């Protein structure tokens, strides 16, 4: 895979958004109660797992 100028310009353009969103996410997590955080994260992990299995089955069938 080649990294060309368009990819680098896009990456540098999105860099400030990545930094701001990371800091905002850390700020939110610090203020969230553990009783809410852990079930939310387990649910998100379960959804990602289902999506990965769905894609794998789709690739095997199709």
Phi and psi in radians as a Rosetta constraint file:
Dihedral C 1 N 2 CA 2 C 2 CIRCULARHARMONIC -1.682 0.35
Dihedral N 2 CA 2 C 2 N 3 CIRCULARHARMONIC 2.449 0.35
Dihedral C 2 N 3 CA 3 C 3 CIRCULARHARMONIC -1.756 0.35
Dihedral N 3 CA 3 C 3 N 4 CIRCULARHARMONIC 1.984 0.35
Dihedral C 3 N 4 CA 4 C 4 CIRCULARHARMONIC -1.838 0.35
Dihedral N 4 CA 4 C 4 N 5 CIRCULARHARMONIC -3.083 0.35
Dihedral C 4 N 5 CA 5 C 5 CIRCULARHARMONIC -1.117 0.35
Dihedral N 5 CA 5 C 5 N 6 CIRCULARHARMONIC -0.687 0.35
Dihedral C 5 N 6 CA 6 C 6 CIRCULARHARMONIC -1.077 0.35
Dihedral N 6 CA 6 C 6 N 7 CIRCULARHARMONIC -0.729 0.35
Dihedral C 6 N 7 CA 7 C 7 CIRCULARHARMONIC -1.151 0.35
Dihedral N 7 CA 7 C 7 N 8 CIRCULARHARMONIC -0.772 0.35
Dihedral C 7 N 8 CA 8 C 8 CIRCULARHARMONIC -1.128 0.35
Dihedral N 8 CA 8 C 8 N 9 CIRCULARHARMONIC -0.740 0.35
Dihedral C 8 N 9 CA 9 C 9 CIRCULARHARMONIC -1.112 0.35
Dihedral N 9 CA 9 C 9 N 10 CIRCULARHARMONIC -0.740 0.35
Dihedral C 9 N 10 CA 10 C 10 CIRCULARHARMONIC -1.095 0.35
Dihedral N 10 CA 10 C 10 N 11 CIRCULARHARMONIC -0.755 0.35
Dihedral C 10 N 11 CA 11 C 11 CIRCULARHARMONIC -1.107 0.35
Dihedral N 11 CA 11 C 11 N 12 CIRCULARHARMONIC -0.774 0.35
Dihedral C 11 N 12 CA 12 C 12 CIRCULARHARMONIC -1.205 0.35
Dihedral N 12 CA 12 C 12 N 13 CIRCULARHARMONIC -0.546 0.35
Dihedral C 12 N 13 CA 13 C 13 CIRCULARHARMONIC -1.191 0.35
Dihedral N 13 CA 13 C 13 N 14 CIRCULARHARMONIC -0.596 0.35
Dihedral C 13 N 14 CA 14 C 14 CIRCULARHARMONIC -1.532 0.35
Dihedral N 14 CA 14 C 14 N 15 CIRCULARHARMONIC -0.147 0.35
Dihedral C 14 N 15 CA 15 C 15 CIRCULARHARMONIC -1.012 0.35
Dihedral N 15 CA 15 C 15 N 16 CIRCULARHARMONIC -0.810 0.35
Dihedral C 15 N 16 CA 16 C 16 CIRCULARHARMONIC -1.067 0.35
Dihedral N 16 CA 16 C 16 N 17 CIRCULARHARMONIC -0.646 0.35
Dihedral C 16 N 17 CA 17 C 17 CIRCULARHARMONIC -1.114 0.35
Dihedral N 17 CA 17 C 17 N 18 CIRCULARHARMONIC -0.682 0.35
Dihedral C 17 N 18 CA 18 C 18 CIRCULARHARMONIC -1.107 0.35
Dihedral N 18 CA 18 C 18 N 19 CIRCULARHARMONIC -0.746 0.35
Dihedral C 18 N 19 CA 19 C 19 CIRCULARHARMONIC -1.151 0.35
Dihedral N 19 CA 19 C 19 N 20 CIRCULARHARMONIC -0.825 0.35
Dihedral C 19 N 20 CA 20 C 20 CIRCULARHARMONIC -1.107 0.35
Dihedral N 20 CA 20 C 20 N 21 CIRCULARHARMONIC -0.762 0.35
Dihedral C 20 N 21 CA 21 C 21 CIRCULARHARMONIC -1.177 0.35
Dihedral N 21 CA 21 C 21 N 22 CIRCULARHARMONIC -0.593 0.35
Dihedral C 21 N 22 CA 22 C 22 CIRCULARHARMONIC -1.149 0.35
Dihedral N 22 CA 22 C 22 N 23 CIRCULARHARMONIC -0.785 0.35
Dihedral C 22 N 23 CA 23 C 23 CIRCULARHARMONIC -1.139 0.35
Dihedral N 23 CA 23 C 23 N 24 CIRCULARHARMONIC -0.702 0.35
Dihedral C 23 N 24 CA 24 C 24 CIRCULARHARMONIC -1.125 0.35
Dihedral N 24 CA 24 C 24 N 25 CIRCULARHARMONIC -0.738 0.35
Dihedral C 24 N 25 CA 25 C 25 CIRCULARHARMONIC -1.085 0.35
Dihedral N 25 CA 25 C 25 N 26 CIRCULARHARMONIC -0.733 0.35
Dihedral C 25 N 26 CA 26 C 26 CIRCULARHARMONIC -1.116 0.35
Dihedral N 26 CA 26 C 26 N 27 CIRCULARHARMONIC -0.679 0.35
Dihedral C 26 N 27 CA 27 C 27 CIRCULARHARMONIC -1.104 0.35
Dihedral N 27 CA 27 C 27 N 28 CIRCULARHARMONIC -0.751 0.35
Dihedral C 27 N 28 CA 28 C 28 CIRCULARHARMONIC -1.148 0.35
Dihedral N 28 CA 28 C 28 N 29 CIRCULARHARMONIC -0.771 0.35
Dihedral C 28 N 29 CA 29 C 29 CIRCULARHARMONIC -1.110 0.35
Dihedral N 29 CA 29 C 29 N 30 CIRCULARHARMONIC -0.665 0.35
Dihedral C 29 N 30 CA 30 C 30 CIRCULARHARMONIC -1.097 0.35
Dihedral N 30 CA 30 C 30 N 31 CIRCULARHARMONIC -0.508 0.35
Dihedral C 30 N 31 CA 31 C 31 CIRCULARHARMONIC -1.688 0.35
Dihedral N 31 CA 31 C 31 N 32 CIRCULARHARMONIC -0.074 0.35
Dihedral C 31 N 32 CA 32 C 32 CIRCULARHARMONIC -1.567 0.35
Dihedral N 32 CA 32 C 32 N 33 CIRCULARHARMONIC 2.440 0.35
Dihedral C 32 N 33 CA 33 C 33 CIRCULARHARMONIC -1.272 0.35
Dihedral N 33 CA 33 C 33 N 34 CIRCULARHARMONIC 2.572 0.35
Dihedral C 33 N 34 CA 34 C 34 CIRCULARHARMONIC -1.095 0.35
Dihedral N 34 CA 34 C 34 N 35 CIRCULARHARMONIC -0.568 0.35
Dihedral C 34 N 35 CA 35 C 35 CIRCULARHARMONIC -1.110 0.35
Dihedral N 35 CA 35 C 35 N 36 CIRCULARHARMONIC -0.431 0.35
Dihedral C 35 N 36 CA 36 C 36 CIRCULARHARMONIC -1.662 0.35
Dihedral N 36 CA 36 C 36 N 37 CIRCULARHARMONIC -0.673 0.35
Dihedral C 36 N 37 CA 37 C 37 CIRCULARHARMONIC -1.119 0.35
Dihedral N 37 CA 37 C 37 N 38 CIRCULARHARMONIC -0.887 0.35
Dihedral C 37 N 38 CA 38 C 38 CIRCULARHARMONIC -1.151 0.35
Dihedral N 38 CA 38 C 38 N 39 CIRCULARHARMONIC -0.805 0.35
Dihedral C 38 N 39 CA 39 C 39 CIRCULARHARMONIC -1.080 0.35
Dihedral N 39 CA 39 C 39 N 40 CIRCULARHARMONIC -0.638 0.35
Dihedral C 39 N 40 CA 40 C 40 CIRCULARHARMONIC -1.099 0.35
Dihedral N 40 CA 40 C 40 N 41 CIRCULARHARMONIC -0.791 0.35
Dihedral C 40 N 41 CA 41 C 41 CIRCULARHARMONIC -1.177 0.35
Dihedral N 41 CA 41 C 41 N 42 CIRCULARHARMONIC -0.704 0.35
Dihedral C 41 N 42 CA 42 C 42 CIRCULARHARMONIC -1.100 0.35
Dihedral N 42 CA 42 C 42 N 43 CIRCULARHARMONIC -0.691 0.35
Dihedral C 42 N 43 CA 43 C 43 CIRCULARHARMONIC -1.111 0.35
Dihedral N 43 CA 43 C 43 N 44 CIRCULARHARMONIC -0.739 0.35
Dihedral C 43 N 44 CA 44 C 44 CIRCULARHARMONIC -1.145 0.35
Dihedral N 44 CA 44 C 44 N 45 CIRCULARHARMONIC -0.700 0.35
Dihedral C 44 N 45 CA 45 C 45 CIRCULARHARMONIC -1.127 0.35
Dihedral N 45 CA 45 C 45 N 46 CIRCULARHARMONIC -0.700 0.35
Dihedral C 45 N 46 CA 46 C 46 CIRCULARHARMONIC -1.102 0.35
Dihedral N 46 CA 46 C 46 N 47 CIRCULARHARMONIC -0.735 0.35
Dihedral C 46 N 47 CA 47 C 47 CIRCULARHARMONIC -1.094 0.35
Dihedral N 47 CA 47 C 47 N 48 CIRCULARHARMONIC -0.739 0.35
Dihedral C 47 N 48 CA 48 C 48 CIRCULARHARMONIC -1.120 0.35
Dihedral N 48 CA 48 C 48 N 49 CIRCULARHARMONIC -0.704 0.35
Dihedral C 48 N 49 CA 49 C 49 CIRCULARHARMONIC -1.091 0.35
Dihedral N 49 CA 49 C 49 N 50 CIRCULARHARMONIC -0.757 0.35
Dihedral C 49 N 50 CA 50 C 50 CIRCULARHARMONIC -1.091 0.35
Dihedral N 50 CA 50 C 50 N 51 CIRCULARHARMONIC -0.742 0.35
Dihedral C 50 N 51 CA 51 C 51 CIRCULARHARMONIC -1.095 0.35
Dihedral N 51 CA 51 C 51 N 52 CIRCULARHARMONIC -0.736 0.35
Dihedral C 51 N 52 CA 52 C 52 CIRCULARHARMONIC -1.131 0.35
Dihedral N 52 CA 52 C 52 N 53 CIRCULARHARMONIC -0.734 0.35
Dihedral C 52 N 53 CA 53 C 53 CIRCULARHARMONIC -1.138 0.35
Dihedral N 53 CA 53 C 53 N 54 CIRCULARHARMONIC -0.732 0.35
Dihedral C 53 N 54 CA 54 C 54 CIRCULARHARMONIC -1.022 0.35
Dihedral N 54 CA 54 C 54 N 55 CIRCULARHARMONIC -0.810 0.35
Dihedral C 54 N 55 CA 55 C 55 CIRCULARHARMONIC -1.122 0.35
Dihedral N 55 CA 55 C 55 N 56 CIRCULARHARMONIC -0.688 0.35
Dihedral C 55 N 56 CA 56 C 56 CIRCULARHARMONIC -1.168 0.35
Dihedral N 56 CA 56 C 56 N 57 CIRCULARHARMONIC -0.743 0.35
Dihedral C 56 N 57 CA 57 C 57 CIRCULARHARMONIC -1.142 0.35
Dihedral N 57 CA 57 C 57 N 58 CIRCULARHARMONIC -0.709 0.35
Dihedral C 57 N 58 CA 58 C 58 CIRCULARHARMONIC -1.085 0.35
Dihedral N 58 CA 58 C 58 N 59 CIRCULARHARMONIC -0.655 0.35
Dihedral C 58 N 59 CA 59 C 59 CIRCULARHARMONIC -1.226 0.35
Dihedral N 59 CA 59 C 59 N 60 CIRCULARHARMONIC -0.600 0.35
Dihedral C 59 N 60 CA 60 C 60 CIRCULARHARMONIC -1.268 0.35
Dihedral N 60 CA 60 C 60 N 61 CIRCULARHARMONIC -0.684 0.35
Dihedral C 60 N 61 CA 61 C 61 CIRCULARHARMONIC -1.346 0.35
Dihedral N 61 CA 61 C 61 N 62 CIRCULARHARMONIC -0.761 0.35
